[in-house]
Amino acid sequence: MTLREDRSAPTTAPAAPGGATTTSAPPTQRSLLGTVLVLGAFVAIGPLTIDMYLPALPTITAELQTTEAAVQLTLTGTLVGLALGQLVLGPLSDALGRKGPLLAGTALHVVSSVLILFAPDIATLGVLRVLQGVGTSAGAVIALAVVRDSLSGRAAATMLSRLFLVIGAAPVLAPTIGGLVLGVTSWRGVFAVLAVYGVALLVLGSLALRETLPRERRQPLRVRSTVRTFGALLHDRAYLGLVGVAGLTMASLFSYVSGASFVYQEQFGLDQQQFAFLFGAGAVWLIGATQLNPVFLRRFEPAQVLLGGNLAALGAAVVLVLLATSGLGGIWGVALPLWAVLFAGGLALPNAPALALSRHGEAAGSAAALLGAVQFGVGALVSPLVGVLGNDATAMAVVILGSALAATAVLLVVVRPWRLDPVDAEAVEMGHAAH
């Protein structure tokens, strides 16, 4: 079943007294905009939590008297929490409704952020970052479910597109915000800001977000049925391959995220604010590519764009390794091919999820949860290699190249994009907007 065939979102209101049903009035532009802003605020807490403290990684290393690799593991812990949290909170929201788990996850994030203010060592910081990741996963997985509850078809695709535009600025702004915060306070102040943001979300969600999953549509929380659903997904070779491609593409991006602060600040001597702006400039290329993706899809199949994006990322990664190892071009010899990798990743990343989810519209929630878990899980496993290999431009470039090579190999050997059925434009819009 494709996403076009999946019309599970309600188009009528619950039965009125006497058994009649009443048609729901279509949402107004004003209400749609309000929902986008509320959901966007919740989803944005994820990239803000991941990226805001990046300029402070060298400072944390010195203050907690630890190693660079150990500090990078706190980023890995956040990604692990995001991966595990989606697998738990996705099915939980199907059973208990959307609003409760969303607010509970956000509350966990707030508590973790406050406790980080008093973290005495790197081990405590690492554990609390895992809990932060679990808390932020609520927004990532439940926002999509809220849209699917409320809208269907092109209306849902439009909502998700607007939602992506709202949250797309978060990875760009997060390091810049972190750099500004570090200009007036210590690295712990970054987590104080995150705690305040989380409290604001709790208030906003309590007042402005309605429950979108009525009791009669909730599913019993049964471990056996959940395991059975995931088992069916794991038997789909093409789906697994596409999930692997998405995860390895994410691994390239998080290798850049985990290593960039040390490369730009320690190897090339940028200060925290300069790093924040250069990092933000790279994120612009990633987001720009995702916004150009629909233009390419008017002429090419999503599998073709996915293959082109992967091959382009592989070529840019080869150039990155050559320039990083030779030192040719200095900082720009690293930054420019990195931006090319990010741009190519922005073309590949939306289409792998779109193709994967289009294969399992009847289990889109579980398919999306597994996809998100693998994306962040693979990123969590691969990105620490940058620290292990030396935390310089060469180490970062080698890990990025390895991830790009693996993604391309999985795409060609396992997925075989030329054998995939064409995916309709609506499914692509849904997958592009959601990821």
C-alpha positions in Angstrom: 0.0 0.0 0.0 1.3 3.4 -0.9 0.8 6.6 1.1 -1.7 7.7 -1.6 -3.8 4.6 -0.8 -3.6 5.2 3.0 -6.6 7.3 3.9 -6.6 6.6 7.6 -6.9 10.2 8.6 -10.4 11.1 9.6 -12.5 13.2 7.2 -15.6 13.2 9.4 -16.4 14.0 12.9 -17.4 11.3 15.4 -20.9 10.1 15.2 -23.6 12.4 16.4 -26.4 11.3 18.6 -28.6 8.9 16.7 -25.8 7.4 14.7 -25.4 10.2 12.1 -22.0 11.5 11.2 -21.2 15.1 10.6 -18.6 16.4 8.2 -15.8 18.3 9.8 -15.3 21.8 8.5 -12.0 22.2 6.7 -9.4 24.0 8.8 -8.9 27.6 8.1 -5.6 29.1 6.9 -5.3 30.8 10.3 -5.8 27.6 12.3 -3.3 25.7 10.0 -0.7 28.4 10.5 -1.2 28.2 14.3 -0.8 24.4 14.3 2.3 24.7 12.2 3.8 27.1 14.6 3.0 25.0 17.7 4.2 21.8 16.1 7.3 23.5 14.7 8.2 24.8 18.1 8.1 21.3 19.5 10.0 19.7 16.7 12.7 22.4 16.8 13.7 21.4 20.3 15.5 18.4 18.8 18.0 20.2 16.6 18.4 23.0 19.2 19.3 20.3 21.8 21.8 18.7 19.5 23.4 21.8 18.0 23.3 24.6 20.5 26.2 23.4 22.7 28.5 22.5 19.8 30.6 25.7 20.1 31.2 24.8 23.7 32.7 21.3 23.1 36.3 22.3 23.5 35.4 24.4 26.6 33.6 21.4 28.2 36.6 19.2 27.5 38.9 21.6 29.4 36.5 22.3 32.3 35.5 18.7 33.0 39.1 17.6 32.5 38.3 14.9 30.0 39.1 13.9 26.5 37.6 15.2 23.2 36.3 11.8 22.4 34.5 11.5 25.7 32.8 14.9 25.1 31.7 13.8 21.7 30.1 10.8 23.3 27.7 13.2 25.0 26.4 14.0 21.4 26.2 10.3 20.7 24.2 9.9 23.9 21.7 12.4 22.7 21.3 10.6 19.3 20.9 7.3 21.2 18.1 8.8 23.3 16.4 10.2 20.2 16.5 6.8 18.5 15.2 4.8 21.5 12.6 7.4 22.4 10.9 7.3 19.0 10.5 3.5 19.2 8.8 3.9 22.6 6.8 7.1 22.3 5.4 6.3 18.8 3.4 3.3 19.9 2.7 4.9 23.3 1.0 7.8 21.6 -1.1 5.4 19.5 -2.4 4.0 22.8 -2.6 7.0 25.1 -3.2 9.9 22.7 -0.8 12.5 21.4 -0.9 15.3 23.9 0.0 13.5 27.1 3.2 11.7 25.7 4.2 14.9 24.0 4.1 16.9 27.2 5.6 14.1 29.2 8.6 13.9 26.9 9.0 17.7 27.0 8.9 17.6 30.8 11.7 15.0 30.8 13.7 17.3 28.6 13.3 20.2 31.0 14.3 18.1 34.0 17.4 16.8 32.2 18.4 20.3 31.2 18.1 21.6 34.7 20.1 18.7 36.1 22.9 19.3 33.6 23.4 22.7 35.2 24.8 20.8 38.2 26.6 17.9 36.3 29.9 17.4 38.1 31.6 15.2 35.5 31.5 13.9 32.0 29.8 10.6 32.9 26.8 12.5 34.5 26.6 14.8 31.6 26.5 11.8 29.2 23.7 10.1 31.0 21.6 13.3 31.2 22.2 13.9 27.5 20.6 10.5 26.8 17.6 11.5 28.8 17.4 14.8 26.9 17.4 12.9 23.6 14.5 10.7 24.8 12.6 13.8 25.8 13.1 15.5 22.5 12.1 12.5 20.5 8.5 13.1 21.5 8.2 16.2 19.3 9.9 14.4 16.4 7.6 11.5 16.2 4.3 12.9 17.6 4.2 16.0 15.4 3.9 13.8 12.3 1.2 11.7 14.0 -0.8 14.8 14.8 -0.8 15.9 11.2 -1.8 12.4 10.1 -4.7 12.4 12.6 -6.0 15.7 11.4 -5.5 15.8 7.6 -5.0 13.5 4.7 -3.8 13.6 1.1 -2.4 16.9 -0.3 -3.7 18.9 2.7 -1.4 16.8 5.0 1.4 17.2 2.5 0.9 21.0 2.5 0.9 21.1 6.3 4.1 19.0 6.5 5.8 21.2 4.0 5.0 24.3 6.0 6.1 22.5 9.2 9.4 21.7 7.6 9.9 25.3 6.6 9.3 26.3 10.3 11.7 23.8 11.7 14.3 24.0 8.9 15.9 27.1 10.4 16.6 25.5 13.8 19.8 23.6 12.8 21.1 26.9 11.2 20.3 29.1 14.2 21.2 26.7 17.0 25.0 27.0 16.9 24.7 30.7 16.4 22.4 31.0 19.4 24.7 28.8 21.4 27.7 31.1 20.4 25.8 34.2 21.5 24.8 32.5 24.8 28.5 31.5 25.4 29.4 35.2 24.9 27.6 36.1 28.1 27.7 33.0 30.2 29.3 29.5 30.5 28.4 26.4 28.6 25.9 25.5 31.3 24.0 28.6 30.4 23.2 26.9 27.0 21.3 24.2 28.9 19.5 26.8 31.1 18.2 28.4 27.9 17.0 24.9 26.7 15.3 24.4 30.0 13.5 27.7 29.7 12.5 26.9 26.1 11.1 23.5 27.3 9.0 25.2 30.0 7.6 27.6 27.4 6.7 24.6 25.2 4.9 22.9 28.2 2.8 26.1 28.6 2.2 26.4 24.9 1.2 22.8 24.4 -1.1 22.7 27.4 -3.0 25.8 26.2 -2.8 25.7 22.4 -2.6 22.0 21.3 -5.7 19.9 21.3 -5.8 16.1 21.4 -6.1 14.8 17.9 -6.5 11.1 18.6 -10.0 10.3 20.0 -10.3 7.4 22.4 -12.3 5.2 19.9 -9.3 5.3 17.5 -6.6 4.5 20.0 -4.9 1.1 19.8 -4.2 -1.2 22.8 -0.6 -1.1 23.8 0.4 -4.7 23.1 4.0 -5.7 22.9 3.3 -8.7 20.7 1.5 -6.8 18.0 4.1 -4.1 18.0 6.9 -6.7 17.6 4.9 -8.4 14.8 4.6 -5.1 12.9 8.3 -4.4 13.2 9.1 -8.0 12.2 7.1 -7.5 9.0 9.1 -4.4 8.2 12.3 -6.2 8.7 11.4 -8.7 6.1 11.1 -6.1 3.4 14.5 -5.9 1.7 14.0 -2.7 -0.2 12.6 -1.0 2.9 15.5 -2.1 5.0 18.0 -0.9 2.4 16.3 2.5 2.1 16.4 2.8 5.9 20.1 1.9 5.8 20.8 4.5 3.2 18.9 7.1 5.2 20.9 6.1 8.4 24.3 6.2 6.6 23.4 9.6 5.1 22.6 10.9 8.5 25.9 9.4 9.8 27.7 11.6 7.3 25.9 14.6 8.6 26.5 13.8 12.3 30.2 13.1 11.6 30.3 16.7 10.4 28.3 17.9 13.5 30.5 16.0 16.0 33.8 17.0 14.5 33.2 20.5 13.1 33.7 22.4 16.4 37.1 20.9 17.0 38.2 21.2 13.3 37.2 24.8 13.0 38.1 26.0 16.4 41.2 24.0 17.4 42.7 23.2 14.0 41.9 26.5 12.2 41.7 28.8 15.2 38.1 30.2 14.9 36.5 31.5 18.1 33.1 30.3 19.3 31.1 33.0 17.4 33.0 32.5 14.2 32.5 28.8 14.3 28.7 29.3 14.9 28.3 31.4 11.8 30.4 29.1 9.6 28.5 26.1 10.9 25.3 27.8 10.2 26.4 28.6 6.6 26.9 24.9 6.0 23.4 24.1 7.3 22.0 26.6 4.8 23.2 24.4 1.9 21.6 21.3 3.4 18.2 23.1 3.9 18.5 24.7 0.5 18.8 21.3 -1.2 15.8 20.0 0.6 13.8 22.9 -0.7 15.0 22.3 -4.2 14.1 18.7 -4.0 10.5 19.2 -5.3 11.9 21.0 -8.3 14.0 18.0 -9.3 11.0 15.6 -8.6 9.0 17.3 -11.3 11.4 15.9 -13.9 12.9 12.8 -12.2 11.7 9.8 -10.1 12.6 10.0 -6.4 14.8 6.9 -6.8 16.8 8.8 -9.5 17.2 11.9 -7.3 18.3 9.6 -4.4 20.9 7.9 -6.6 22.1 11.2 -7.9 22.4 12.7 -4.5 24.3 9.8 -3.1 26.8 9.8 -6.0 27.3 13.5 -5.7 27.9 13.2 -1.9 30.4 10.4 -2.6 32.3 12.6 -5.2 32.3 15.6 -2.8 33.6 13.4 0.0 36.5 12.2 -2.2 37.5 15.8 -2.9 37.1 16.6 0.8 39.6 13.8 1.8 42.1 14.9 -0.8 42.0 18.5 0.3 41.9 17.8 4.0 44.9 15.4 3.9 47.0 17.7 1.7 46.1 20.9 3.5 45.5 22.6 0.2 43.1 25.6 0.5 43.3 25.8 4.3 40.0 26.2 6.0 38.2 26.8 2.7 39.6 23.6 1.3 37.6 21.9 4.0 34.5 24.1 4.2 33.7 24.2 0.5 33.6 20.4 -0.2 31.8 20.0 3.2 29.1 22.3 1.9 28.9 20.2 -1.3 28.5 17.1 0.8 25.7 18.8 2.8 24.0 19.9 -0.4 24.1 16.4 -1.9 22.9 15.0 1.4 20.0 17.4 1.3 18.9 15.8 -2.0 19.3 12.2 -0.8 17.9 12.5 2.7 14.3 13.3 1.9 13.9 10.8 -0.8 15.1 7.7 1.1 12.4 8.1 3.8 9.8 9.0 1.1 10.5 5.8 -0.8 10.7 3.7 2.4 7.4 5.0 3.9 5.5 4.7 0.6 6.0 0.9 0.9 4.1 0.6 4.2 1.3 3.1 4.4 -0.7 0.6 6.5 2.0 0.7 9.2 3.3 4.2 8.6 3.6 5.0 12.3 5.8 2.0 13.0 7.7 2.4 9.8 8.4 6.0 10.6 9.5 5.1 14.1 11.9 2.4 12.9 13.2 4.8 10.3 13.9 7.5 12.8 15.5 5.1 15.3 17.9 3.8 12.6 18.8 7.2 11.4 19.8 8.5 14.8 21.1 5.1 15.9 23.5 4.8 12.9 24.5 8.4 13.4 25.3 7.7 17.1 27.4 4.7 16.2 29.4 6.3 13.4 30.0 9.9 14.5 32.3 9.0 17.5 34.8 7.6 15.0 35.8 11.2 14.2 37.2 11.5 17.8 38.8 8.1 17.7 40.7 8.9 14.5 42.0 12.2 15.8 39.4 15.0 15.7 41.0 16.8 12.8 39.9 17.6 9.3 41.3 14.4 7.9 39.5 12.2 10.5 36.2 13.9 9.8 36.7 13.6 6.0 37.6 9.9 6.2 34.5 9.1 8.3 32.3 11.1 5.9 33.8 9.3 2.9 33.3 5.9 4.6 29.6 6.7 5.3 29.0 7.9 1.7 30.7 4.8 0.3 28.6 2.5 2.5 25.3 4.4 1.6 26.0 4.1 -2.1 26.9 0.4 -1.8 23.7 -0.3 0.1 21.7 1.6 -2.4 23.1 -0.2 -5.4 23.4 -3.7 -3.9 20.4 -3.9 -1.6 17.8 -1.3 -2.7 18.5 -1.5 -6.5 16.7 1.7 -7.2 16.0 0.8 -10.8 13.7 -2.0 -9.6 11.6 0.2 -7.3 8.1 1.0 -8.3 7.4 4.6 -9.2 6.1 6.6 -6.3 3.3 9.1 -6.8 4.0 12.7 -6.3 1.8 12.9 -3.2 3.9 10.2 -1.4 7.0 12.1 -2.3 5.6 15.3 -0.9 4.7 13.6 2.3 8.1 12.0 2.7 10.0 15.1 1.7 8.1 17.3 4.1 8.3 14.9 7.0 12.0 14.5 6.7 
